[in-house]
Amino acid sequence: MTEKRKVGSHEIWREPDTGFVYYAQVGRLVETEAHALREIFGAYARSESPHVGFALCDFRRSEGSSPEARKVMSAAWDRDITLYTALFGGAFALRVIATLSLKAAELVSDHRVHSTVVATEENARKWLREQQEAFSAAHGKR
C-alpha cells in the first residue's frame, strides 16, 4: 500500500494493486478539507494518461459534510479528467444525499464523472473494476 495522506481526520491513498484512490471520510468534512482532497485526487488522476481516476469512497465513519464541502466536492472537474467514483457505507440518509448530489452535478455540468452509491465495499469495488476494465478496453490501457 502507498503512504496514506491525512487531511484533517480523513485519509486518502492510492492502492498499488488496483490503482484505485481510497478515500476514508472520518467525521465531518468541511470546506477547507474538501479543497485539499480535490487537489490530491486531481494529482492522482493527472498522473495517469489519459487523465483518469477511480475513487473508492468509504463513508462508514462519516458524520456528513458541510454544505460548503458538498458544493466543493460536486463542482466540475477539469475537462481533461475522467472520474469514476464508487461511494459506500454510511447511513441510508447519507447515501441518499450523496446520490442526489452526484446526479445533480452530472445534470448541470459537462464534465465526465461517473458514479454509484452502494451499501458495501464489495459492491463498490465490483463496480469500479467493471468501469476500469471498460475504460481500459476503450483506451487500450492496462
C-alpha positions, 0 to 999 in steps of 0.5 A, spaced: 500 500 500 502 507 498 503 512 504 496 514 506 495 522 506 491 525 512 487 531 511 484 533 517 481 526 520 480 523 513 485 519 509 486 518 502 491 513 498 492 510 492 492 502 492 498 499 488 494 493 486 488 496 483 490 503 482 484 505 485 484 512 490 481 510 497 478 515 500 476 514 508 471 520 510 472 520 518 467 525 521 465 531 518 468 534 512 468 541 511 470 546 506 477 547 507 478 539 507 474 538 501 479 543 497 485 539 499 482 532 497 480 535 490 487 537 489 490 530 491 485 526 487 486 531 481 494 529 482 492 522 482 488 522 476 493 527 472 498 522 473 495 517 469 494 518 461 489 519 459 487 523 465 483 518 469 481 516 476 477 511 480 475 513 487 473 508 492 469 512 497 468 509 504 463 513 508 462 508 514 465 513 519 462 519 516 458 524 520 456 528 513 459 534 510 458 541 510 454 544 505 460 548 503 464 541 502 458 538 498 458 544 493 466 543 493 466 536 492 460 536 486 463 542 482 466 540 475 472 537 474 477 539 469 475 537 462 481 533 461 479 528 467 475 522 467 472 520 474 469 514 476 467 514 483 464 508 487 461 511 494 459 506 500 457 505 507 454 510 511 447 511 513 441 510 508 440 518 509 447 519 507 447 515 501 441 518 499 444 525 499 450 523 496 446 520 490 442 526 489 448 530 489 452 526 484 446 526 479 445 533 480 452 535 478 452 530 472 445 534 470 448 541 470 455 540 468 459 537 462 464 534 465 465 526 465 464 523 472 461 517 473 458 514 479 454 509 484 452 509 491 452 502 494 451 499 501 458 495 501 465 495 499 464 489 495 459 492 491 463 498 490 469 495 488 465 490 483 463 496 480 469 500 479 473 494 476 467 493 471 468 501 469 476 500 469 476 494 465 471 498 460 475 504 460 481 500 459 478 496 453 476 503 450 483 506 451 487 500 450 490 501 457 492 496 462 
